[in-house]
Amino acid sequence: MAEIETILRLLFNIYFYMIIVYVLMSWLPNLRENFIGELLAKLVEPYLSPFRRFIPPIFGMLDISPIVALFILQFAEEGLIAILHLLW
């Protein structure tokens, strides 16, 4: 069971950092237009888009939806690990 928990935590951490890198890439012009930026967009945007629909940008330009998405991702990780512990 410890191996499964380790793998799940690793996968969640990888996705967590993918979101952070994707958000940081938005600060630099044209960085999202290369191969890595497009790959990250394909992997991260499906998760971030529901949050962007419900959380409007503050002052029209400050998008806090990735922060909320990261908190929800952490809650999902801990919830999944808790369910895993209940099953074993």
N, C-alpha and C positions, 0 to 999 in steps of 0.2 A: 504494500500500500504506500509506503514511503516513496517508492520509485514513481508511482503515478502522481502523487502530490508534487514531487519535484518537477516532473515533466509539465504538469499543469501550471505551476508557478512560473516556470521558465517561459512557456508559451505566452502567458499573460504579461510577463515582463517585457518580452520582445515586442508584443503589440503595443504596450504602454509607451515604450521608447520610439516605436515607429510613429505614433501619434505626435509625440513631442518633436521629433525631427521634422515631421510634415508641417507642423505649426511654425517652427523656427524657419523653415524654408520659405514661408510666405513673407518674411521680413527682407529677403534678398531678391532683387528683381531677376526674373528669368531663370531662377533656380529650379522651379517646378516644371520647366519645359524640357529638361533633360530626361534620360532614361530612368534614373532613380526617382526623380520627382513624379514622373508619370506612373511608375510602378507603385510608389507609396500612395498616390492618389487613388489608384484602383483598389488598393487594399484598405485604405483608411476612410475614404469618403462615404462608402455605404454605412459605416458605423456613425460617422459624424453628422450626416445629413439629417436624420430625424431630430437631433438636438438643435441644429441650426433652424429647423422649421418652427420649433416651439420657443426658442430663446432668441429674441431679437438683439442685434448689436447695440451696445450702449453708446449713446451720442452718435449713432450712425456709423461708427467705424471700429469700435472695440468689441471684438467677438469673444465672449466668454464661454461659448458653448463647448469648446474643447476641454476647458477646465471641468465643467460639469460632466462631460463624457468620461474624463479620466477618473473622477470620483465614482461614477456608476460602474466603470470597469473594475475598480478596486473592490467595490461592494460585491460585484458578481464573482470575482475571484474568491473572496473570503466565503461567500455563500456556497459556492461550488465545493470548496475544500471542506466546509462544515458538513455538507451533504455526503461527501465522500467518507468523512469520519463516521457519520451515522450508519452508513452502509457496511463498514467494516468494523 
